[in-house]
C-alpha cells in the first residue's frame, strides 16, 4: 500500500517531523522576519510554486494555498513578540 500524499513534504520539502510548519517555515523566510514586503513576496512565491500542481492535484493544492494566506495574515497583524 502506498503512503498518503503529503503536499508539504513533496512540494515544499517540509519533512513530516517538522509538520505542522510554523508560518515562517511555510513561507520559506527567516524566523521573526517582520518586513511586510518580504512576507508578501514569500507568500506569492510559495503560492505560485504550488499553483503549478493545481490541475493535477486539485484537492491537495488547496491545503498549502490556504495555509499561505493564513500565515501572511497572521504575520502582518500579530505583534512581533507573539509571532509563531
Buried (B, 14 or more C-beta within 10 A) or exposed (E): EEEEEBBBBEBBEBEEEEEEBEBBBBBBBEEEBEEEEBBBEBBEBBBEBBEEBEEEBEEBBEBBBEBBEEBBEBBEEEEEEEBE
